Amino acid sequence: MADWGPVLIAVILFVVLTPGLLFQIPAGGRIVEFGSMQTSGASILVHAIIFFGLITIFTIAINVHIYSG
């Protein structure tokens, strides 16, 4: 039996936290910009830190497991 929980959570968070897709922190002239489809080095770093924090919470602290088979 394979544990698909961490894989599924990582894929969903990666899509949701892609800078510029849904939101971008920090934006060009604002703090938050929605649907800009643009990115910068600072926003990539901020989104990577948020991604790491959420993936750590979901896989280690909450201990999410999804089994197949």
Secondary structure, 3 states (H helix, E strand, C coil): CEECHHHHHHHHHHHHCCCCCCEECCCCCCCCEECCCCCCHHHHHHHHHHHHHHHHHHHHHCCCCCEEC
